[in-house]
């Protein structure tokens, strides 16, 4: 099941193969820097974290993390 099919199935109140997630596509769906660093460590991704918003300590989620997660 691809991501589009997963979202459509969810919107139809049917059970998809896994829960669809929206991570990192905007300021309301990103992660704070500290948690993002932990996620990268867990996924064994070694790259510098790009900051999306300094005031709220929000990380910009990289394509590597999105593809691996």
Buried (B, 14 or more C-beta within 10 A) or exposed (E): EEEEEBBBBEEEEEEBEEEBEEEBEEEEEBBEBEEBEEBBEEEEEEEEBEEBEEEEBBBBBBEEBEEEB
